[in-house]
Amino acid sequence: MDAMTLKTLHILSAILLFGTGLGTAFHGLASNLSKDVRAIAVSNRNVVLADWLFTTPAVILQPVTGIWLAVEQGWPLTSPWIVVSFALYFVAGACWLPVVWLQLRMRRLANEAVAFGRELPAIYHRYFRLWFALGWPAFSAMITAVALMVVKPQLW
């Protein structure tokens, strides 16, 4: 694969990560703030679907294309900006994996609430707060990692 195609795939997968993450966070937050259980159930279904369709492939493509690109461009994988970028990527992943688990539980709880005409249970709201809280370090880590990839600073 030529360098330009590889770089394009790397950038597009970063855009997918950010776009899907931001879009699902907004959609999830907006529906939950509405307190409309039906809207929340639909939103949760769509958030889970978007993660499987867009986020998961991008999560796989990012490190693969990143390592490949670094090797192709002659950047040592021990370059400080690469090491820190990978560390930040793993921080984001450490936040994302529990988020996936939470989203699956929230989807089930919201669907059950709609099916039985009930309010969302207290555990749903705890899951939502944790889901929301985990988004902040994940987004911060990804923003910083992307900045490092663009600037490629000499860190030490």
GROMACS elastic network, one bead per residue, 0.5 to 0.9 nm:
[ bonds ]
;  ai    aj funct       b0    kb
    1     4     6  0.84349   500
    1     5     6  0.66434   500
    1     6     6  0.65362   500
    2     5     6  0.55545   500
    2     6     6  0.62995   500
    2     7     6  0.87125   500
    3     6     6  0.50404   500
    3     7     6  0.59888   500
    3     8     6  0.84608   500
    3    69     6  0.69984   500
    3    72     6  0.71387   500
    3    73     6  0.79823   500
    4     7     6  0.50779   500
    4     8     6  0.60259   500
    4     9     6  0.85896   500
    5     8     6  0.50224   500
    5     9     6  0.61713   500
    5    10     6  0.85773   500
    6     9     6  0.51696   500
    6    10     6  0.62012   500
    6    11     6  0.86758   500
    6    65     6  0.63322   500
    6    66     6  0.85713   500
    6    68     6  0.78690   500
    6    69     6  0.64980   500
    7    11     6  0.61425   500
    7    12     6  0.85035   500
    7    65     6  0.74944   500
    7    66     6  0.82424   500
    7    69     6  0.67304   500
    8    11     6  0.51335   500
    8    12     6  0.59725   500
    8    13     6  0.84695   500
    9    12     6  0.50706   500
    9    13     6  0.60166   500
    9    14     6  0.85457   500
    9    61     6  0.77339   500
    9    62     6  0.83791   500
    9    65     6  0.70394   500
   10    13     6  0.52926   500
   10    14     6  0.63385   500
   10    15     6  0.87419   500
   10    58     6  0.87627   500
   10    61     6  0.69818   500
   10    62     6  0.58451   500
   10    63     6  0.85013   500
   10    64     6  0.85411   500
   10    65     6  0.54396   500
   10    66     6  0.64139   500
   10    69     6  0.82453   500
   11    14     6  0.50745   500
   11    15     6  0.62103   500
   11    16     6  0.86471   500
   11    62     6  0.83842   500
   12    16     6  0.61236   500
   12    17     6  0.86084   500
   12    58     6  0.82764   500
   13    17     6  0.61932   500
   13    18     6  0.86701   500
   13    54     6  0.88134   500
   13    55     6  0.85169   500
   13    57     6  0.79443   500
   13    59     6  0.75753   500
   13    60     6  0.87880   500
   13    61     6  0.63081   500
   13    62     6  0.60075   500
   13    65     6  0.89666   500
   14    17     6  0.50729   500
   14    18     6  0.62573   500
   14    19     6  0.83971   500
   14    58     6  0.69339   500
   14    59     6  0.84975   500
   14    61     6  0.87899   500
   14    62     6  0.67088   500
   14   142     6  0.87310   500
   14   146     6  0.79014   500
   15    18     6  0.51618   500
   15    19     6  0.56984   500
   15    20     6  0.81323   500
   15    58     6  0.86548   500
   16    19     6  0.50700   500
   16    20     6  0.56312   500
   16    21     6  0.79058   500
   16    54     6  0.64448   500
   16    55     6  0.66033   500
   16    57     6  0.89906   500
   16    58     6  0.62733   500
   17    20     6  0.55280   500
   17    21     6  0.57931   500
   17    22     6  0.83205   500
   17    54     6  0.74730   500
   17    55     6  0.55015   500
   17    56     6  0.85860   500
   17    58     6  0.60127   500
   17    59     6  0.71444   500
   17    62     6  0.89564   500
   17   142     6  0.87795   500
   18    21     6  0.50830   500
   18    22     6  0.58199   500
   18    23     6  0.82015   500
   18    55     6  0.87617   500
   18   139     6  0.78455   500
   18   142     6  0.80220   500
   18   143     6  0.85880   500
   19    22     6  0.52369   500
   19    23     6  0.58139   500
   19    24     6  0.83508   500
   20    23     6  0.50008   500
   20    24     6  0.58490   500
   20    25     6  0.82194   500
   20    47     6  0.88538   500
   20    50     6  0.69309   500
   20    51     6  0.73524   500
   20    54     6  0.67381   500
   20    55     6  0.64492   500
   21    24     6  0.53627   500
   21    25     6  0.59522   500
   21    26     6  0.85029   500
   21    50     6  0.89535   500
   21    51     6  0.81061   500
   21    55     6  0.74479   500
   21   135     6  0.84229   500
   21   139     6  0.81424   500
   22    25     6  0.50793   500
   22    26     6  0.60689   500
   22    27     6  0.84839   500
   22   139     6  0.85193   500
   23    26     6  0.52130   500
   23    27     6  0.60314   500
   23    28     6  0.83990   500
   23    47     6  0.87274   500
   24    28     6  0.57596   500
   24    29     6  0.82538   500
   24    43     6  0.83632   500
   24    44     6  0.89267   500
   24    46     6  0.80344   500
   24    47     6  0.54010   500
   24    48     6  0.87415   500
   24    50     6  0.74728   500
   24    51     6  0.82813   500
   25    28     6  0.51456   500
   25    29     6  0.59245   500
   25    30     6  0.83910   500
   25    47     6  0.82037   500
   25   132     6  0.76236   500
   25   135     6  0.77251   500
   26    29     6  0.51423   500
   26    30     6  0.59008   500
   26    31     6  0.84298   500
   27    30     6  0.52478   500
   27    31     6  0.60930   500
   27    32     6  0.85049   500
   27    43     6  0.65124   500
   27    44     6  0.87641   500
   27    46     6  0.88647   500
   27    47     6  0.77536   500
   28    31     6  0.53782   500
   28    32     6  0.61279   500
   28    33     6  0.85805   500
   28    40     6  0.73462   500
   28    43     6  0.59335   500
   28    44     6  0.67268   500
   28    47     6  0.70819   500
   28   128     6  0.89112   500
   28   132     6  0.88853   500
   29    32     6  0.51963   500
   29    33     6  0.60688   500
   29    34     6  0.86296   500
   29   128     6  0.87387   500
   29   132     6  0.77931   500
   30    33     6  0.51825   500
   30    34     6  0.63066   500
   30    40     6  0.87581   500
   31    34     6  0.51298   500
   31    35     6  0.68603   500
   31    36     6  0.70388   500
   31    37     6  0.84321   500
   31    39     6  0.58155   500
   31    40     6  0.50889   500
   31    41     6  0.86724   500
   31    42     6  0.87326   500
   31    43     6  0.64744   500
   31    44     6  0.87844   500
   32    35     6  0.53413   500
   32    36     6  0.72538   500
   32    37     6  0.80457   500
   32    39     6  0.79854   500
   32    40     6  0.57036   500
   32    43     6  0.85912   500
   32   128     6  0.82860   500
   33    36     6  0.81474   500
   33    40     6  0.89322   500
   34    37     6  0.84047   500
   34    39     6  0.78938   500
   34    40     6  0.80596   500
   35    38     6  0.88494   500
   35    39     6  0.80559   500
   35    40     6  0.73325   500
   36    39     6  0.53117   500
   36    40     6  0.61330   500
   36    41     6  0.86706   500
   37    41     6  0.60934   500
   37    42     6  0.86720   500
   37   110     6  0.66964   500
   37   111     6  0.86155   500
   37   113     6  0.72225   500
   37   114     6  0.64896   500
   37   118     6  0.85550   500
   37   119     6  0.71686   500
   37   120     6  0.70846   500
   38    41     6  0.50829   500
   38    42     6  0.62942   500
   38    43     6  0.85337   500
   38   110     6  0.77497   500
   38   111     6  0.80976   500
   38   113     6  0.85405   500
   38   114     6  0.60918   500
   39    42     6  0.51653   500
   39    43     6  0.59995   500
   39    44     6  0.85130   500
   40    43     6  0.50088   500
   40    44     6  0.60278   500
   40    45     6  0.85954   500
   40   107     6  0.84349   500
   40   110     6  0.66708   500
   40   111     6  0.87981   500
   41    44     6  0.51771   500
   41    45     6  0.62911   500
   41    46     6  0.87084   500
   41   106     6  0.83168   500
   41   107     6  0.62042   500
   41   108     6  0.83429   500
   41   109     6  0.83134   500
   41   111     6  0.54933   500
   41   112     6  0.88440   500
   41   113     6  0.84122   500
   41   114     6  0.73196   500
   42    45     6  0.51833   500
   42    46     6  0.62635   500
   42    47     6  0.86182   500
   42   107     6  0.84097   500
   42   110     6  0.85479   500
   42   111     6  0.83261   500
   43    46     6  0.50888   500
   43    47     6  0.59990   500
   43    48     6  0.86091   500
   43   107     6  0.84299   500
   44    47     6  0.50237   500
   44    48     6  0.62035   500
   44    49     6  0.85257   500
   44   103     6  0.67874   500
   44   104     6  0.81143   500
   44   106     6  0.68129   500
   44   108     6  0.86711   500
   44   110     6  0.76358   500
   44   111     6  0.88020   500
   45    48     6  0.53771   500
   45    49     6  0.62178   500
   45    50     6  0.86567   500
   45   103     6  0.86409   500
   45   104     6  0.85668   500
   45   107     6  0.59204   500
   45   108     6  0.88471   500
   45   111     6  0.86811   500
   46    50     6  0.59398   500
   46    51     6  0.84778   500
   47    50     6  0.51454   500
   47    51     6  0.62122   500
   47    52     6  0.87868   500
   47   103     6  0.75506   500
   47   107     6  0.88416   500
   48    51     6  0.51806   500
   48    52     6  0.64458   500
   48    53     6  0.87467   500
   48   100     6  0.75450   500
   48   103     6  0.63364   500
   48   104     6  0.68517   500
   48   107     6  0.77919   500
   49    52     6  0.52271   500
   49    53     6  0.60923   500
   49    54     6  0.83799   500
   50    53     6  0.50894   500
   50    54     6  0.56016   500
   50    55     6  0.68629   500
   50    56     6  0.88552   500
   51    54     6  0.55294   500
   51    56     6  0.60055   500
   51    57     6  0.88607   500
   51   100     6  0.79877   500
   52    55     6  0.61341   500
   52    56     6  0.53505   500
   52    57     6  0.76379   500
   53    56     6  0.66317   500
   53    57     6  0.70606   500
   54    57     6  0.58281   500
   54    58     6  0.63073   500
   54    59     6  0.87079   500
   55    58     6  0.51142   500
   55    59     6  0.59620   500
   55    60     6  0.86772   500
   56    59     6  0.50423   500
   56    60     6  0.64338   500
   56    61     6  0.87219   500
   57    60     6  0.51639   500
   57    61     6  0.61156   500
   57    62     6  0.86536   500
   58    62     6  0.59317   500
   59    62     6  0.55847   500
   59    63     6  0.74210   500
   59    93     6  0.83978   500
   60    63     6  0.64145   500
   60    64     6  0.66533   500
   60    65     6  0.87965   500
   61    64     6  0.52005   500
   61    65     6  0.57534   500
   61    66     6  0.80335   500
   62    65     6  0.54957   500
   62    66     6  0.57761   500
   62    67     6  0.85025   500
   63    67     6  0.59096   500
   63    68     6  0.82733   500
   63    86     6  0.80471   500
   63    89     6  0.86035   500
   64    67     6  0.55025   500
   64    68     6  0.61204   500
   64    69     6  0.84550   500
   65    69     6  0.57599   500
   65    70     6  0.83790   500
   66    69     6  0.51072   500
   66    70     6  0.60807   500
   66    71     6  0.85858   500
   67    70     6  0.50995   500
   67    71     6  0.61575   500
   67    72     6  0.85161   500
   67    77     6  0.74350   500
   68    71     6  0.52204   500
   68    72     6  0.60642   500
   68    73     6  0.85458   500
   69    73     6  0.59882   500
   69    74     6  0.84263   500
   69    75     6  0.84904   500
   70    73     6  0.51655   500
   70    74     6  0.60263   500
   70    76     6  0.69802   500
   70    77     6  0.68945   500
   70    82     6  0.85555   500
   71    74     6  0.50928   500
   71    75     6  0.59947   500
   71    76     6  0.70521   500
   71    77     6  0.75960   500
   72    75     6  0.78081   500
   75    78     6  0.82841   500
   75    79     6  0.69376   500
   75    82     6  0.86456   500
   76    79     6  0.54054   500
   76    82     6  0.82587   500
   77    80     6  0.83393   500
   77    82     6  0.61325   500
   77    83     6  0.69216   500
   78    81     6  0.83592   500
   78    82     6  0.66356   500
   78    83     6  0.59276   500
   79    82     6  0.53093   500
   79    83     6  0.61916   500
   79    84     6  0.86706   500
   79   154     6  0.83094   500
   79   155     6  0.88520   500
   80    83     6  0.50610   500
   80    84     6  0.60542   500
   80    85     6  0.83420   500
   80   152     6  0.87185   500
   80   153     6  0.81769   500
   80   154     6  0.68527   500
   80   155     6  0.58618   500
   80   156     6  0.67265   500
   81    84     6  0.52259   500
   81    85     6  0.59107   500
   81    86     6  0.85700   500
   81   145     6  0.84026   500
   81   148     6  0.58785   500
   81   149     6  0.71408   500
   81   151     6  0.88379   500
   81   152     6  0.57943   500
   81   153     6  0.62966   500
   81   154     6  0.69329   500
   81   155     6  0.65492   500
   82    86     6  0.61148   500
   82    87     6  0.85193   500
   82   145     6  0.86360   500
   82   148     6  0.77879   500
   82   149     6  0.74492   500
   82   152     6  0.80564   500
   83    86     6  0.52561   500
   83    87     6  0.62110   500
   83    88     6  0.86762   500
   84    88     6  0.61008   500
   84    89     6  0.84718   500
   84   145     6  0.74157   500
   84   148     6  0.81350   500
   85    88     6  0.51211   500
   85    89     6  0.60896   500
   85    90     6  0.86566   500
   85   141     6  0.84554   500
   85   142     6  0.83442   500
   85   144     6  0.76701   500
   85   146     6  0.76109   500
   85   147     6  0.89757   500
   85   148     6  0.65508   500
   85   149     6  0.72589   500
   86    90     6  0.61848   500
   86    91     6  0.85957   500
   86   145     6  0.76067   500
   87    90     6  0.51422   500
   87    91     6  0.63106   500
   87    92     6  0.87584   500
   87   141     6  0.87973   500
   87   145     6  0.86429   500
   88    92     6  0.62316   500
   88    93     6  0.85304   500
   88   138     6  0.84155   500
   88   140     6  0.87902   500
   88   141     6  0.50232   500
   88   142     6  0.66339   500
   88   144     6  0.75453   500
   88   145     6  0.60471   500
   89    92     6  0.50940   500
   89    93     6  0.61585   500
   89    94     6  0.85810   500
   89   138     6  0.83243   500
   89   141     6  0.66731   500
   89   142     6  0.63697   500
   89   145     6  0.68968   500
   90    94     6  0.59485   500
   90    95     6  0.85438   500
   90   141     6  0.87614   500
   91    94     6  0.50088   500
   91    95     6  0.64285   500
   91    96     6  0.86545   500
   91   137     6  0.77224   500
   91   138     6  0.66612   500
   91   141     6  0.66622   500
   91   142     6  0.87077   500
   92    95     6  0.51695   500
   92    96     6  0.60822   500
   92    97     6  0.87982   500
   92   134     6  0.89013   500
   92   135     6  0.85344   500
   92   137     6  0.68420   500
   92   139     6  0.70680   500
   92   140     6  0.82405   500
   92   141     6  0.58537   500
   92   142     6  0.65332   500
   93    97     6  0.60700   500
   93    98     6  0.88730   500
   93   138     6  0.73001   500
   94    97     6  0.57825   500
   94    98     6  0.72514   500
   94   138     6  0.81371   500
   95    98     6  0.59663   500
   95    99     6  0.64218   500
   95   131     6  0.89938   500
   95   134     6  0.55683   500
   95   135     6  0.71426   500
   95   137     6  0.73372   500
   95   138     6  0.58220   500
   96   100     6  0.62213   500
   96   101     6  0.87662   500
   96   134     6  0.75109   500
   96   135     6  0.77388   500
   96   138     6  0.70346   500
   97   100     6  0.52353   500
   97   101     6  0.65878   500
   97   102     6  0.87756   500
   98   102     6  0.60898   500
   98   103     6  0.85283   500
   98   131     6  0.80970   500
   98   134     6  0.83363   500
   99   103     6  0.59833   500
   99   104     6  0.85812   500
   99   130     6  0.81457   500
   99   131     6  0.55680   500
   99   132     6  0.87141   500
   99   134     6  0.70510   500
   99   135     6  0.80740   500
  100   103     6  0.50743   500
  100   104     6  0.62995   500
  100   105     6  0.87366   500
  100   131     6  0.88116   500
  101   104     6  0.53199   500
  101   105     6  0.64366   500
  101   106     6  0.86894   500
  102   105     6  0.51251   500
  102   106     6  0.59662   500
  102   107     6  0.84470   500
  102   127     6  0.60570   500
  102   128     6  0.76919   500
  102   130     6  0.81499   500
  102   131     6  0.65148   500
  103   107     6  0.59494   500
  103   108     6  0.85490   500
  103   127     6  0.82492   500
  103   128     6  0.83704   500
  103   131     6  0.76065   500
  104   107     6  0.51687   500
  104   108     6  0.63315   500
  104   109     6  0.87304   500
  105   108     6  0.51646   500
  105   109     6  0.61534   500
  105   110     6  0.85486   500
  105   124     6  0.79697   500
  105   127     6  0.80585   500
  106   109     6  0.51029   500
  106   110     6  0.59775   500
  106   111     6  0.84218   500
  106   123     6  0.89062   500
  106   124     6  0.59256   500
  106   125     6  0.87233   500
  106   127     6  0.69089   500
  106   128     6  0.73886   500
  107   110     6  0.52442   500
  107   111     6  0.60631   500
  107   112     6  0.85567   500
  108   111     6  0.51693   500
  108   112     6  0.61406   500
  108   113     6  0.86057   500
  109   112     6  0.51303   500
  109   113     6  0.61498   500
  109   114     6  0.87302   500
  109   120     6  0.70442   500
  109   121     6  0.76136   500
  109   123     6  0.88246   500
  109   124     6  0.66498   500
  110   113     6  0.50279   500
  110   114     6  0.62951   500
  110   115     6  0.85988   500
  110   119     6  0.86958   500
  110   120     6  0.64099   500
  110   121     6  0.87612   500
  110   124     6  0.78566   500
  111   114     6  0.52067   500
  111   115     6  0.60858   500
  111   116     6  0.86395   500
  112   116     6  0.60582   500
  112   117     6  0.81564   500
  112   118     6  0.79355   500
  112   120     6  0.86308   500
  113   116     6  0.54089   500
  113   117     6  0.56619   500
  113   119     6  0.58962   500
  113   120     6  0.57786   500
  113   121     6  0.80433   500
  114   117     6  0.50402   500
  114   118     6  0.64230   500
  114   119     6  0.80965   500
  114   120     6  0.86696   500
  115   118     6  0.78841   500
  118   121     6  0.83561   500
  120   123     6  0.82058   500
  120   124     6  0.62501   500
  120   125     6  0.75712   500
  121   124     6  0.54242   500
  121   125     6  0.70819   500
  122   125     6  0.52970   500
  122   126     6  0.65135   500
  122   127     6  0.87822   500
  123   126     6  0.50112   500
  123   127     6  0.61329   500
  123   128     6  0.85363   500
  124   127     6  0.50726   500
  124   128     6  0.61366   500
  124   129     6  0.87269   500
  125   129     6  0.62207   500
  125   130     6  0.86264   500
  126   129     6  0.52151   500
  126   130     6  0.62780   500
  126   131     6  0.85442   500
  127   130     6  0.51494   500
  127   131     6  0.59853   500
  127   132     6  0.85422   500
  128   132     6  0.60737   500
  128   133     6  0.84964   500
  129   132     6  0.51133   500
  129   133     6  0.60702   500
  129   134     6  0.86134   500
  130   134     6  0.60564   500
  130   135     6  0.86528   500
  131   134     6  0.53678   500
  131   135     6  0.65545   500
  132   135     6  0.53796   500
  132   136     6  0.73376   500
  133   136     6  0.58341   500
  133   137     6  0.78087   500
  134   137     6  0.60503   500
  134   138     6  0.64991   500
  134   139     6  0.88273   500
  135   138     6  0.51512   500
  135   139     6  0.59804   500
  135   140     6  0.84314   500
  136   139     6  0.53116   500
  136   140     6  0.60378   500
  136   141     6  0.84858   500
  137   141     6  0.59134   500
  137   142     6  0.84916   500
  138   141     6  0.52015   500
  138   142     6  0.62229   500
  138   143     6  0.86450   500
  139   142     6  0.50917   500
  139   143     6  0.60254   500
  139   144     6  0.84973   500
  140   143     6  0.51937   500
  140   144     6  0.61711   500
  140   145     6  0.85446   500
  141   144     6  0.52294   500
  141   145     6  0.60756   500
  141   146     6  0.86483   500
  142   146     6  0.60820   500
  142   147     6  0.84927   500
  143   146     6  0.52535   500
  143   147     6  0.62077   500
  143   148     6  0.86842   500
  144   147     6  0.50379   500
  144   148     6  0.61969   500
  144   149     6  0.86735   500
  145   148     6  0.50690   500
  145   149     6  0.62511   500
  145   150     6  0.87282   500
  146   150     6  0.62314   500
  146   151     6  0.86157   500
  147   150     6  0.51478   500
  147   151     6  0.60227   500
  147   152     6  0.79613   500
  148   151     6  0.52388   500
  148   152     6  0.51662   500
  148   153     6  0.66585   500
  149   152     6  0.53636   500
  149   153     6  0.85506   500
  150   153     6  0.87627   500
  152   155     6  0.86905   500
  153   156     6  0.89702   500
